[in-house]
Structures are given as structure tokens and as C-alpha cells.
């Protein structure tokens, strides 16, 4: 009851600023020690237990405003559709990564795997050059490459949606609290794993770097003020 009361107060304050009926969305608390908020396709908004119990009231409202920004932009439904359509690509990439790890442990197996994939792609390309469009070679070549390429634009779309939701929270009057929240995340080493992953982690990341989110918010606030 205490959690529900605290969450209701914060949510009603956000909805009052946005002109949204607070009863339209369902509120949830995730059993997690991470600092996060979640917007789910449908009408659900959730925050982690740690965020609910430890964030100052205004920062909690900023997190909820961010999630409301996702709902107002239709991001949860788009994310759900993208998730299911990207499943075949994710499975193929996961299988390929597993084979790479296996090849690192057993070099002979690694050579066979690399040779198989190279001959597979080269064979499809050769078929397309010899038989043209009637053989369907280019189509199969694209099908073989697409699973490794599709996650990249999808990750970019996800990063853009995060920036848009940040902007919605700022427009609702939570720019300062959102920036302070990001600085807290940064001080807790939230971006350490991302930097350690290098360019590959940046390419497939679903969230922008925290420094970029802070910079984008500051630029947006300055532009709004001017």
C-alpha cells in the first residue's frame, strides 16, 4: 500500500502536467535493484523497486514522465512489433556468435565454419551472376546477410525513441531532474560496460550513451528557452 500510494502520487503529478487521465495506464513495480522504468505495449508503466524507494520525488516523476513519453509516441507497440520481427535475426546472430566462441576454443572447427560461410555466400553470389534474377541468387544472398544487418537500424530506432522520450519529459518540466538522474547513473558506472564493448556495443546498443542524452537535453532546453 505504501508503494502504491507513493507511485500514485508521482504518476498523478506527471499526468496532471501532461493532461492525461492517470487511470488510463496501469502501474507496476518491478522486483529489481536496478534504476529503471519500463513502458510496455498496451497501457502499462513500471518502475523498479529501487527507483521507487530511493529516487527523490521529482526524479521519480521524471522517470515516469519519460515512460509516458514512450507511450505518447507509440514506442512500446513499435518495440513489440520490432522484437518479434527481429527474432529470426537475433537467433541467427546468437547461433553465429556461439559458433565463433566454439571456433575460438577449437581452431579446426573454426576454420571449417569460416570456410562454410564463405563458400555459402560466394556460391549464392556466383549463382546470381550466372543465372541472373531468374535464379534468385541475389535474393538468397540478401536473405543470408540480412540477419546480421537488421539489428543495426532497429537499435538506432530504439536509441532515437529514448531521446524523444527524454525530450517529452523535459517539455513536461522535468529537464533538470532528468539531467540530474543521468548524472547519477553516470557516476554509478552505467556506461562502463558499454564503453568496454567498443564499437560493436555502440552499434547494437538500444540506449544512447548517457553523455549524449545529457547533451541532447541541454541543447533542447537551451533551444526552448531561446
Secondary structure, DSSP 8 states (H G I E B T S, - for coil): -HHHHHHHHHHHHHHHHHT--TTSSEEEEE--SS--EEEETTTEEEEEHHHHHHS-HHHHHHHHHHHHHHHHTTHHHHHHHHHHHTHHHHHHHHHHHHHHHHHHH-HHHHHHHHHHHHHHHHHHHHHHHHHGGGGTHHHHHHHHHHHHHHHHHHHHHHHHHHHHHHHHHIIIIIHHHHHHHHHHHHHTTTTHHHHHHHHHHHHH-SS--HHHHHHHHHHHHHHHH-
